[in-house]
Amino acid sequence: MRIVFFAIALVSISACVSVDNITPLPTGTPSEPHRSYVTFCANNPEDCKVPLTASALKTIQQVHSDLRASFTPKWDAEGTEGDVWTVGMEGDCEDYALMLQRYFRQKYPYYAESFQLATAYIEGGTQYHAVLTVETLQGTLVCDILKPECAD
C-alpha cells in the first residue's frame, strides 16, 4: 500500500490546537512497503483491501456521518507551529481522522492497514489538512471531516 498524497481545494481553515513547547512531527521522505508485500497484495488484493460491499459502504458512511455530528472541532490559531495529535471526540482534522481510523481498525481488524491517514497542504500551500483513506477493492475512499460523505 502506498501513502496517498493529494491536494484538496477548500475554503480557508485554521491549522490546529495550539500547545506551548511542543515540537512538530518530523517530516521526511515517505518509505515504500516491502517489495514482497506489494507483490503479495497485487496477487491477493482481497487480503489487503476492504471488500466494499453495499453493507460495508453503508457502515463506513454511517460511522463517518455519526462521528462528524458528535465531534467537536477545535482548530489551531492561524500560524500555529506545534500540534498535538490525539484520539478523542474533539480536536482538528487529524484528531478526527485518527478517531475514525481507530474505530474502523477495531471494527475491521483483518483490514487494519487499509485505514491510513493522508496529509496535504491546502489553500495555497499554507495550511495542512489530514483525512482518513480507506483502501478498498474498488479504489480509495477519502473520509474528510469537512465533507458529509466519504468519497472516491
C-alpha positions in Angstrom: 0.0 0.0 0.0 1.3 3.4 -0.8 0.9 6.6 1.2 -1.6 8.8 -0.6 -0.9 12.4 -1.1 -3.3 14.8 -2.8 -4.4 18.4 -2.9 -7.8 19.4 -1.7 -9.3 22.8 -2.7 -11.2 24.0 0.3 -12.1 27.3 1.9 -9.6 28.6 4.3 -9.4 26.8 7.6 -7.0 27.2 10.5 -4.5 24.6 11.3 -4.9 23.0 14.7 -5.0 23.4 18.6 -2.0 25.4 20.0 0.1 23.9 22.7 3.3 25.5 24.1 6.6 23.7 24.0 5.5 21.0 21.6 7.8 20.1 18.7 6.1 19.5 15.4 6.2 16.0 14.0 9.3 15.4 11.9 8.9 15.4 8.1 10.8 13.2 5.7 10.5 11.1 2.6 7.7 8.5 2.6 9.0 5.0 2.6 7.8 2.3 0.3 6.4 -1.0 1.6 8.5 -4.2 1.2 8.5 -5.4 -2.4 7.3 -8.8 -1.4 4.3 -7.3 0.4 3.5 -5.2 -2.7 3.6 -8.3 -4.9 1.5 -10.3 -2.4 -1.2 -7.6 -2.4 -1.1 -7.3 -6.2 -1.7 -11.0 -6.4 -4.1 -11.2 -3.4 -6.0 -7.9 -3.2 -8.8 -9.5 -1.1 -6.2 -10.0 1.7 -5.0 -6.4 1.7 -8.0 -4.2 0.9 -11.5 -3.9 2.3 -14.1 -5.6 0.1 -16.5 -2.7 -0.4 -19.9 -4.4 -0.3 -23.0 -2.4 -0.1 -23.2 -3.2 3.6 -19.6 -2.2 4.3 -20.1 1.1 2.4 -23.3 1.9 4.3 -21.4 1.2 7.6 -18.5 3.4 6.6 -20.8 6.3 5.5 -22.9 6.0 8.7 -20.0 5.9 11.1 -18.4 8.9 9.3 -21.7 10.8 9.5 -22.4 9.9 13.1 -18.8 10.7 14.2 -18.8 14.0 12.3 -22.1 15.0 14.1 -20.8 14.3 17.5 -17.2 15.5 17.0 -16.3 19.0 18.5 -14.0 20.9 16.1 -11.2 22.9 17.8 -8.9 24.4 15.2 -5.5 25.9 15.9 -4.9 29.6 15.7 -3.6 30.8 12.3 0.1 30.3 12.1 0.5 27.8 14.9 3.7 25.8 14.6 3.0 23.0 17.1 0.2 20.5 17.0 -0.6 17.5 19.2 -2.3 14.6 17.5 -4.8 12.9 19.8 -7.6 10.4 19.6 -10.7 11.9 21.1 -14.1 13.5 20.5 -12.8 17.0 20.0 -9.9 18.5 18.0 -9.0 19.2 14.5 -8.8 17.4 11.2 -6.1 14.8 12.1 -7.7 14.1 15.5 -10.9 13.3 13.7 -9.1 11.1 11.2 -7.3 9.3 14.0 -10.6 8.7 15.8 -12.2 7.3 12.7 -9.2 5.2 11.9 -9.3 3.7 15.4 -13.0 2.8 15.1 -12.5 1.2 11.7 -9.4 -0.7 12.7 -11.3 -2.2 15.7 -14.4 -3.0 13.6 -12.4 -4.5 10.7 -9.1 -5.7 12.3 -8.3 -8.0 9.4 -8.1 -5.0 7.1 -6.5 -2.6 9.7 -3.8 -1.5 7.2 -6.5 -0.4 4.8 -7.3 2.6 7.0 -4.5 5.2 6.6 -4.1 8.9 7.2 -3.2 11.2 4.3 -2.0 14.7 4.7 -1.5 17.6 2.3 -1.1 21.3 2.2 -4.3 23.1 1.1 -5.4 26.6 0.3 -2.3 27.9 -1.5 0.1 25.6 0.3 0.0 27.3 3.7 -2.4 25.1 5.7 -2.1 21.4 6.5 -5.0 19.1 6.4 -5.5 15.4 7.2 -8.1 12.9 6.1 -8.6 9.1 6.5 -8.2 7.0 3.4 -9.9 3.6 3.1 -8.2 1.2 0.6 -10.9 -1.0 -1.0 -11.0 -3.5 -3.8 -12.9 -0.8 -5.8 -10.5 2.0 -5.1 -9.7 4.5 -2.4 -12.4 6.3 -0.3 -11.5 9.5 1.4 -13.2 10.4 4.7 -12.8 14.1 5.4 -14.2 15.9 8.5 -15.1 18.8 6.1 -17.3 16.6 3.8 -20.6 14.9 4.7 -19.7 11.6 3.0 -16.6 9.6 2.2 -15.9 9.8 -1.5 -13.5 8.3 -4.0 
